[in-house]
Amino acid sequence: MPHRLDDLRRLVALVPEWRDGKTARQEVRAVRGYLLKHGFPAKDVVRLADPHALAIARKAMLHDSMPAEAGRDDLSELKARLQRTGRVEDAAAVIERMLEPPA
């Protein structure tokens, strides 16, 4: 059982938004629905406990739900997000955006 607590800690570290229980419950339900919709067997979805797999499934779900034009974030929005979160992924997004050739 201590191992599940460690998984939960890792998951919250990967998805800080899930510190809020209500948000976590809503998004976990949405991720499960997303996986089922994309052909994952229900028995595998119910047993899915790996923090990294859940975080990646969430990212895929969020990415698929973005409109096409929203895929290219404005640099100022990316910088604001980095300022707010301090996450390495957000820093990488800022750098990648800065390295893109002008449209």
MARPATOR-691877 format. One record per atom (N, C-alpha, C): residue number from 1; residue in three letters; atom name; x, y, z; chain. Coordinates in pm, whole numbers, padded with zeros to 5 digits, always signed. Atoms other than C-alpha are relative to their C-alpha. Layout:
N
 num residuo atomo     xx     yy     zz cadena
 NUM     ALA    CA      X      Y      Z      A
...
# end
This chain:
103
 num residuo atomo     xx     yy     zz cadena
   1     MET     N +00081 -00121 +00000      A
   1     MET    CA +00000 +00000 +00000      A
   1     MET     C +00085 +00127 +00000      A
   2     PRO     N -00080 -00122 +00002      A
   2     PRO    CA +00279 +00256 +00065      A
   2     PRO     C +00039 +00038 -00142      A
   3     HIS     N -00039 -00021 +00137      A
   3     HIS    CA +00364 +00217 -00298      A
   3     HIS     C -00107 +00081 -00075      A
   4     ARG     N +00106 -00079 +00064      A
   4     ARG    CA +00025 +00361 -00405      A
   4     ARG     C +00010 +00147 +00041      A
   5     LEU     N -00017 -00137 -00045      A
   5     LEU    CA +00091 +00670 -00194      A
   5     LEU     C +00114 +00067 -00076      A
   6     ASP     N -00111 -00053 +00079      A
   6     ASP    CA +00423 +00715 -00373      A
   6     ASP     C -00044 +00032 -00143      A
   7     ASP     N +00052 -00024 +00135      A
   7     ASP    CA +00245 +00682 -00709      A
   7     ASP     C -00085 +00126 -00003      A
   8     LEU     N +00085 -00119 -00007      A
   8     LEU    CA -00006 +00945 -00602      A
   8     LEU     C +00085 +00127 +00009      A
   9     ARG     N -00090 -00115 -00011      A
   9     ARG    CA +00274 +01182 -00502      A
   9     ARG     C +00066 +00031 -00135      A
  10     ARG     N -00063 -00020 +00131      A
  10     ARG    CA +00448 +01127 -00836      A
  10     ARG     C -00099 +00058 -00099      A
  11     LEU     N +00103 -00049 +00093      A
  11     LEU    CA +00123 +01185 -01023      A
  11     LEU     C -00028 +00148 +00023      A
  12     VAL     N +00026 -00141 -00030      A
  12     VAL    CA +00057 +01515 -00846      A
  12     VAL     C +00120 +00086 -00038      A
  13     ALA     N -00119 -00074 +00044      A
  13     ALA    CA +00416 +01619 -00919      A
  13     ALA     C -00003 +00019 -00152      A
  14     LEU     N +00007 -00008 +00146      A
  14     LEU    CA +00355 +01546 -01288      A
  14     LEU     C -00117 +00086 -00048      A
  15     VAL     N +00122 -00076 +00036      A
  15     VAL    CA +00007 +01706 -01295      A
  15     VAL     C -00040 +00082 +00123      A
  16     PRO     N +00028 -00080 -00120      A
  16     PRO    CA +00004 +01983 -01030      A
  16     PRO     C -00146 +00044 +00013      A
  17     GLU     N +00141 -00039 -00004      A
  17     GLU    CA -00352 +02077 -01126      A
  17     GLU     C -00084 -00101 +00078      A
  18     TRP     N +00075 +00105 -00069      A
  18     TRP    CA -00460 +01749 -00967      A
  18     TRP     C +00015 +00006 +00151      A
  19     ARG     N -00001 -00021 -00147      A
  19     ARG    CA -00377 +01878 -00619      A
  19     ARG     C -00141 +00031 +00048      A
  20     ASP     N +00140 -00029 -00030      A
  20     ASP    CA -00735 +02001 -00629      A
  20     ASP     C -00081 -00126 -00029      A
  21     GLY     N +00072 +00126 +00013      A
  21     GLY    CA -00947 +01691 -00570      A
  21     GLY     C -00111 +00003 -00103      A
  22     LYS     N +00111 -00010 +00095      A
  22     LYS    CA -01243 +01813 -00774      A
  22     LYS     C +00053 -00003 -00143      A
  23     THR     N -00061 -00002 +00133      A
  23     THR    CA -01026 +01889 -01077      A
  23     THR     C +00055 -00138 -00034      A
  24     ALA     N -00057 +00133 +00024      A
  24     ALA    CA -00848 +01555 -01040      A
  24     ALA     C -00109 -00100 -00036      A
  25     ARG     N +00109 +00095 +00028      A
  25     ARG    CA -01173 +01359 -01028      A
  25     ARG     C -00059 +00022 -00139      A
  26     GLN     N +00058 -00032 +00132      A
  26     GLN    CA -01313 +01539 -01334      A
  26     GLN     C +00093 -00043 -00112      A
  27     GLU     N -00094 +00031 +00107      A
  27     GLU    CA -00998 +01498 -01539      A
  27     GLU     C +00031 -00149 -00009      A
  28     VAL     N -00024 +00145 +00004      A
  28     VAL    CA -00939 +01134 -01439      A
  28     VAL     C -00116 -00067 -00074      A
  29     ARG     N +00116 +00054 +00073      A
  29     ARG    CA -01293 +01055 -01557      A
  29     ARG     C +00013 +00028 -00149      A
  30     ALA     N -00014 -00038 +00141      A
  30     ALA    CA -01225 +01243 -01881      A
  30     ALA     C +00110 -00082 -00068      A
  31     VAL     N -00111 +00079 +00056      A
  31     VAL    CA -00893 +01061 -01935      A
  31     VAL     C -00046 -00144 -00022      A
  32     ARG     N +00050 +00137 +00016      A
  32     ARG    CA -01061 +00725 -01878      A
  32     ARG     C -00092 -00009 -00122      A
  33     GLY     N +00088 -00003 +00117      A
  33     GLY    CA -01331 +00815 -02132      A
  33     GLY     C +00078 +00013 -00129      A
  34     TYR     N -00085 -00021 +00117      A
  34     TYR    CA -01065 +00932 -02377      A
  34     TYR     C +00068 -00131 -00040      A
  35     LEU     N -00069 +00126 +00029      A
  35     LEU    CA -00873 +00605 -02347      A
  35     LEU     C -00097 -00105 -00055      A
  36     LEU     N +00100 +00096 +00048      A
  36     LEU    CA -01188 +00397 -02389      A
  36     LEU     C -00042 +00033 -00143      A
  37     LYS     N +00041 -00046 +00133      A
  37     LYS    CA -01290 +00604 -02692      A
  37     LYS     C +00105 -00036 -00105      A
  38     HIS     N -00109 +00029 +00093      A
  38     HIS    CA -00950 +00534 -02847      A
  38     HIS     C +00041 -00147 +00002      A
  39     GLY     N -00020 +00143 +00015      A
  39     GLY    CA -00977 +00158 -02810      A
  39     GLY     C +00071 -00075 +00111      A
  40     PHE     N -00062 +00073 -00111      A
  40     PHE    CA -00813 +00078 -02477      A
  40     PHE     C -00105 -00089 +00065      A
  41     PRO     N +00095 +00088 -00068      A
  41     PRO    CA -00977 -00223 -02311      A
  41     PRO     C -00037 +00056 +00138      A
  42     ALA     N +00049 -00054 -00128      A
  42     ALA    CA -01189 -00125 -02010      A
  42     ALA     C +00079 -00056 +00118      A
  43     LYS     N -00073 +00060 -00113      A
  43     LYS    CA -01003 -00370 -01785      A
  43     LYS     C +00138 +00064 +00017      A
  44     ASP     N -00130 -00068 -00010      A
  44     ASP    CA -00672 -00197 -01868      A
  44     ASP     C -00015 +00142 +00050      A
  45     VAL     N +00023 -00138 -00042      A
  45     VAL    CA -00815 +00151 -01819      A
  45     VAL     C -00027 +00005 +00150      A
  46     VAL     N +00034 +00003 -00143      A
  46     VAL    CA -00954 +00062 -01476      A
  46     VAL     C +00124 -00026 +00085      A
  47     ARG     N -00121 +00035 -00075      A
  47     ARG    CA -00617 -00081 -01367      A
  47     ARG     C +00114 +00100 -00018      A
  48     LEU     N -00109 -00093 +00030      A
  48     LEU    CA -00408 +00204 -01507      A
  48     LEU     C +00036 +00081 +00125      A
  49     ALA     N -00043 -00068 -00122      A
  49     ALA    CA -00206 +00335 -01214      A
  49     ALA     C +00136 +00067 -00017      A
  50     ASP     N -00132 -00058 +00020      A
  50     ASP    CA +00131 +00435 -01361      A
  50     ASP     C -00012 +00152 -00016      A
  51     PRO     N +00013 -00146 +00005      A
  51     PRO    CA +00170 +00810 -01295      A
  51     PRO     C +00040 +00060 -00135      A
  52     HIS     N -00046 -00054 +00128      A
  52     HIS    CA +00363 +00873 -01617      A
  52     HIS     C -00099 -00030 -00111      A
  53     ALA     N +00098 +00036 +00103      A
  53     ALA    CA +00110 +00687 -01831      A
  53     ALA     C -00124 +00088 +00012      A
  54     LEU     N +00117 -00086 -00020      A
  54     LEU    CA -00176 +00884 -01676      A
  54     LEU     C +00029 +00143 -00045      A
  55     ALA     N -00035 -00136 +00039      A
  55     ALA    CA +00005 +01215 -01727      A
  55     ALA     C +00008 +00013 -00152      A
  56     ILE     N -00012 -00004 +00145      A
  56     ILE    CA +00081 +01133 -02091      A
  56     ILE     C -00138 -00012 -00065      A
  57     ALA     N +00136 +00013 +00053      A
  57     ALA    CA -00277 +01022 -02155      A
  57     ALA     C -00075 +00132 +00014      A
  58     ARG     N +00065 -00131 -00022      A
  58     ARG    CA -00397 +01353 -02007      A
  58     ARG     C +00049 +00101 -00104      A
  59     LYS     N -00054 -00093 +00099      A
  59     LYS    CA -00162 +01549 -02233      A
  59     LYS     C -00057 -00028 -00139      A
  60     ALA     N +00056 +00036 +00131      A
  60     ALA    CA -00284 +01358 -02538      A
  60     ALA     C -00145 +00046 -00009      A
  61     MET     N +00140 -00040 -00001      A
  61     MET    CA -00646 +01422 -02440      A
  61     MET     C -00013 +00152 -00016      A
  62     LEU     N +00005 -00146 +00009      A
  62     LEU    CA -00583 +01794 -02390      A
  62     LEU     C +00044 +00049 -00137      A
  63     HIS     N -00049 -00038 +00132      A
  63     HIS    CA -00388 +01818 -02714      A
  63     HIS     C -00108 -00023 -00106      A
  64     ASP     N +00104 +00032 +00098      A
  64     ASP    CA -00664 +01648 -02911      A
  64     ASP     C -00121 +00093 +00012      A
  65     SER     N +00117 -00086 -00018      A
  65     SER    CA -00921 +01885 -02764      A
  65     SER     C +00028 +00145 -00040      A
  66     MET     N -00034 -00137 +00039      A
  66     MET    CA -00734 +02199 -02878      A
  66     MET     C -00040 +00026 -00144      A
  67     PRO     N +00025 -00035 +00140      A
  67     PRO    CA -00856 +02377 -03189      A
  67     PRO     C +00133 +00016 -00073      A
  68     ALA     N -00124 -00002 +00078      A
  68     ALA    CA -00597 +02375 -03470      A
  68     ALA     C +00078 +00130 +00019      A
  69     GLU     N -00071 -00128 -00012      A
  69     GLU    CA -00517 +02746 -03440      A
  69     GLU     C +00054 +00024 +00139      A
  70     ALA     N -00049 -00017 -00137      A
  70     ALA    CA -00464 +02716 -03064      A
  70     ALA     C +00131 -00074 +00021      A
  71     GLY     N -00123 +00076 -00015      A
  71     GLY    CA -00171 +02483 -03122      A
  71     GLY     C +00124 +00088 +00002      A
  72     ARG     N -00116 -00090 +00005      A
  72     ARG    CA +00059 +02779 -03180      A
  72     ARG     C -00024 +00114 +00097      A
  73     ASP     N +00019 -00100 -00105      A
  73     ASP    CA +00063 +02971 -02857      A
  73     ASP     C +00083 +00125 -00027      A
  74     ASP     N -00072 -00126 +00007      A
  74     ASP    CA +00164 +03334 -02853      A
  74     ASP     C +00114 -00004 +00101      A
  75     LEU     N -00118 +00002 -00087      A
  75     LEU    CA +00509 +03382 -02703      A
  75     LEU     C -00029 +00064 +00135      A
  76     SER     N +00028 -00067 -00128      A
  76     SER    CA +00377 +03621 -02438      A
  76     SER     C -00086 -00089 +00090      A
  77     GLU     N +00080 +00094 -00079      A
  77     GLU    CA +00119 +03361 -02329      A
  77     GLU     C +00087 -00110 +00058      A
  78     LEU     N -00089 +00105 -00048      A
  78     LEU    CA +00390 +03096 -02305      A
  78     LEU     C +00089 +00051 +00113      A
  79     LYS     N -00084 -00058 -00106      A
  79     LYS    CA +00612 +03328 -02100      A
  79     LYS     C -00080 +00020 +00128      A
  80     ALA     N +00086 -00019 -00117      A
  80     ALA    CA +00321 +03410 -01868      A
  80     ALA     C -00024 -00133 +00070      A
  81     ARG     N +00021 +00132 -00059      A
  81     ARG    CA +00252 +03040 -01818      A
  81     ARG     C +00126 -00046 +00073      A
  82     LEU     N -00125 +00037 -00065      A
  82     LEU    CA +00621 +02978 -01741      A
  82     LEU     C +00018 +00076 +00130      A
  83     GLN     N -00011 -00083 -00120      A
  83     GLN    CA +00621 +03265 -01492      A
  83     GLN     C -00090 -00054 +00111      A
  84     ARG     N +00099 +00050 -00096      A
  84     ARG    CA +00313 +03118 -01324      A
  84     ARG     C +00037 -00138 +00056      A
  85     THR     N -00022 +00139 -00042      A
  85     THR    CA +00419 +02751 -01314      A
  85     THR     C +00144 -00031 +00037      A
  86     GLY     N -00141 +00031 -00024      A
  86     GLY    CA +00798 +02750 -01324      A
  86     GLY     C +00039 -00140 -00047      A
  87     ARG     N -00025 +00138 +00043      A
  87     ARG    CA +00776 +02408 -01493      A
  87     ARG     C +00099 -00005 -00116      A
  88     VAL     N -00099 +00021 +00105      A
  88     VAL    CA +01055 +02278 -01716      A
  88     VAL     C -00069 -00010 -00136      A
  89     GLU     N +00072 +00016 +00127      A
  89     GLU    CA +00800 +02184 -01984      A
  89     GLU     C -00041 +00136 -00057      A
  90     ASP     N +00040 -00133 +00046      A
  90     ASP    CA +00680 +02545 -02000      A
  90     ASP     C +00121 +00080 -00047      A
  91     ALA     N -00123 -00067 +00044      A
  91     ALA    CA +01039 +02673 -02026      A
  91     ALA     C +00039 -00053 -00138      A
  92     ALA     N -00033 +00060 +00130      A
  92     ALA    CA +01098 +02430 -02313      A
  92     ALA     C -00092 +00055 -00109      A
  93     ALA     N +00094 -00054 +00098      A
  93     ALA    CA +00784 +02557 -02488      A
  93     ALA     C +00038 +00143 -00040      A
  94     VAL     N -00043 -00138 +00030      A
  94     VAL    CA +00910 +02918 -02463      A
  94     VAL     C +00121 -00003 -00093      A
  95     ILE     N -00122 +00008 +00083      A
  95     ILE    CA +01249 +02823 -02606      A
  95     ILE     C -00033 -00050 -00140      A
  96     GLU     N +00038 +00051 +00132      A
  96     GLU    CA +01095 +02617 -02887      A
  96     GLU     C -00070 +00108 -00083      A
  97     ARG     N +00074 -00106 +00071      A
  97     ARG    CA +00863 +02905 -02977      A
  97     ARG     C +00094 +00109 -00048      A
  98     MET     N -00096 -00104 +00037      A
  98     MET    CA +01153 +03150 -02981      A
  98     MET     C +00088 -00044 -00118      A
  99     LEU     N -00085 +00053 +00106      A
  99     LEU    CA +01349 +02922 -03217      A
  99     LEU     C -00075 -00021 -00131      A
 100     GLU     N +00079 +00018 +00122      A
 100     GLU    CA +01062 +02888 -03466      A
 100     GLU     C +00021 +00117 -00094      A
 101     PRO     N -00011 -00110 +00096      A
 101     PRO    CA +01099 +03087 -03787      A
 101     PRO     C -00131 +00080 +00001      A
 102     PRO     N +00122 -00082 +00002      A
 102     PRO    CA +00854 +03379 -03817      A
 102     PRO     C -00098 -00052 -00105      A
 103     ALA     N +00104 +00050 +00093      A
 103     ALA    CA +00525 +03292 -03984      A
 103     ALA     C -00023 +00096 -00113      A
# end
